[in-house]
Amino acid sequence: MRAANVRALRPHTDSCAAYPDERAQALTVPPPSSLSSGPSAPPAAGPPGPPASPVPLSGLAVASLVLSLLICLAPLGLILGIVALVRIPGNSKRGKGLAVAGTAVGGAVVAVATLLLVVGGARFDAWAEEGGGLLGPRDTKAGTLFDLKAGDCFAPAGGLFSTQEGEDLRMTDPSVEIVPCDGPHPAEVYGTFRLRGDHAISDTATIVAQAYEGCAPLFHDFAPDTWTLPAVEFSFFYPESVSGTGGDRTVRCWLGAETGLPEASLRQDPGAWDAGQLAYLKAMRPSAEAWFRVPEQVDTDLAAATAWAERMAEGGAESAMLLRAIDGLPARARGPVTALANRLDALSGIHRSASRAPSLAEFGERWDYNGDEDESGEEWEARLALGLPVEDEEGDGEEQQP
C-alpha cells in the first residue's frame, strides 16, 4: 500500500535572528500549518497490470475420483489418488480434495470387493464340497453338442431324450456342460462318424437310418459286453440336412441316463476277459449289433420292419456259426454255448420268415412265433458257464458274478 504524500509547510523564520529566544521556542513547537493541513490527495493511479492466472487443477486427482466410481477400475483410481496426494504439494496444483475423495472411494471399493471374494470363495468351496451345482464339484466346461468327441462325458442343458410321442431321440438344444467321466454324468459319447457320401441329404429319415447304421459298431467297440452296462439308453445327434458342398456331416453317438447317473466311464477294457470270454463276446457281436439297429418305425413301417428282420436273421446265423467255431472252451461251457448257437439258428429262421411278411399284422404274428422270440435263457446259461456276469434269477436287475 502506498504512503500518502503530506506536504510540510516551512515555519516562519524572519524574526528568528532578532529574537533568539522566540526562535528557540518556535523550533520546539510544531508549526500550526503542519497540524491543520487537510486530507492528502489520493495517490496517482499507475498503469494496469496483467490479470492473475488461475492455479491449474491436478488431472491425476480428477482421474482418481472418476475411476474410483467405476467398480472395475477402482484399484487404479486408488493408486492415482495416492500419487496425486504426493505430487500436489510440490506442483502447487489444486485438487487435493478430489484426490482424497478418489483415494477414499477407491480404497473402500477395493476393500469391499476383497471381502466379497474371500467370503464368496469360502462359501463356494463349502457349496462344492456339499455337492453343489448340477453335478457336484466338477472341472466343467461350457460347450455345445458340436464340440463333443468320442470319450467326452456331458450334461445337456435340456433333457437327453424327447418326451413327445413319435419324436426321434435327437436333442434340439445344443448347449451342454462337458464334465469329467470320473463322476456322475448323464451321458457319454462313445463314438462319432461322418455321414456317407458327398451329396446333399435333405431327407431326415435317410440321415437317421445312417445314424443307426453307423452308431451300432461304434457302440460294440466301446462296450463289447452290453449285459454289464447299467440302465442307459443310446442316442445320437445328427444334422437335420446336409449340403453337397460342406457343412457338419458328423453324427455323435452316446449313451445316456436320466436317473442313476454313471459315476465312471462306461468304456470296457477287453483285457478284463480271458480268451474264452473274449471269443464268446466277439461271436455274439453280429446278433447284438443287428438287435441294436432296430428302427423307430418298426411298428408303423413295413419296409423298415422287414429290413430289420432280415438283418436279425443274418446276424443270428453268423453268431451261431462263430459260437460253434470257438476253440478251447471250458468243458462246463461247451453244452450251454452249443445250445445258444442252436437257439440263434432257430431264431434266424423265424426272423427270416418275418422279413417276408406281406403286412405289419402278419409281421407281428411271424415275429412272435409261439411267444418265444429271444435267446435270453440260453444266453444266461452260456454266460454263467463262462464266468461272465449275469442278472440274478429273481429278475430284479442285480448282476451276479459266477
Phi, psi and omega in degrees: 000131182285143177283147181287143178273108179255122183273119178274130178272136180291137178289157177288127183231013186285343180251007184293325183291325181281327184235090183299323182293317178298324179296319180295318180296319181298328182285342182265355180243130181297145179297138180303323183297332182286339181267337186256010181294143182287181179300145183285159179287145179298151181293149179290131180289134178275177179292142181295140178268171179291147180294145180291133180279143180289153178287129183295155180265139181289120177293327178298321180295316180297313180298324180300313182292317182297312182291329179293333179281344176266110193306317184290340180252010182302320178300322177293321177299321177298315181295315181295325178297318179295318179297319179297318180297328179286324186273331186303316179299329182276331182256004175055033178267160175276167174114013180300319179298320177296320179295319178297316180295316179298319179295317182294314181294314180299317178297320180295317180296317179297319180295316180294317180297319178297317179298317180296322179295318181294311181293315180297320178297319178296318179294322179294318179299317179294320180296319180292321179296332179274003179089030181291168180085180183298318184231022180087190183291109186222157171269087189258164178213129179287144180194196177228171177301331182287344179273349187285143175226170183303132180097350179282140171251146187206162173239125182280154176293321175256200179283159178287325187233150179291140178261358181271133181296134179089354180274152175279183187269015182285130177282140182260336178263115186280353184287133180219164172244112181279124187232160175296152181274354182270029177204177182305130179211137181289332186209154179220129178282122180258353177176161176222154175204162179263142176300142183290149175082161178252009183272164178288142176230112180253351181271112182298323181300322178295319179294317179298319179299318177295326180296313176300316183295318184280330183283332185302306181294326178296323179298315183280342167291321184286318183221084182299329181256088184291343179297328187270359178289146175290185182286089179231160176241152177264151177206180179201160176242131186221153174292140181290331175202155180225150179267171178273354185252359181153205183092170182281115179251016186273132172257130180250123184254135179213164171254139183219157178219132177280328179225166181058053187299135174301145181249011175204165178299143179271359179298137182254144182261115180301338179291351180280351183249151174279178187298317181294318179295317181295320179295322178296313182297321177294323180292325181280350185298315180303317179293318181294319180294322179296318178294322181298331185272021179301127182283155178293332185267022185297334180268350186235343186239109183298318182298317179295320182294315182290325178295320178293320178300322178295318177296320178297320179296316180292317180296318179297316180297319179294317179297320178300318179296316182292324179296318181291339183271357182290129177259152172077022177290147174300151184301322182292341185264346186296315181296308179300322180292320177295320178297321178294319179298319178297320180294321178296321177297318179296317179294326178300319178295320178298314182294324179292324176295318179296329181293345181254012182294139181277348181211164178296323179297315178294324177302313181299320180294317181289324182293319183268041182304116180059017180065018185232076191254009178224177185244024188298322181297310179296323179293321179301314181295319181295317179295317180299318180292330181273354180084019177270150180300144178224160173284150184291161184288345180282346176077023180268008174087354180283139180275147176238139173265121182294000000 
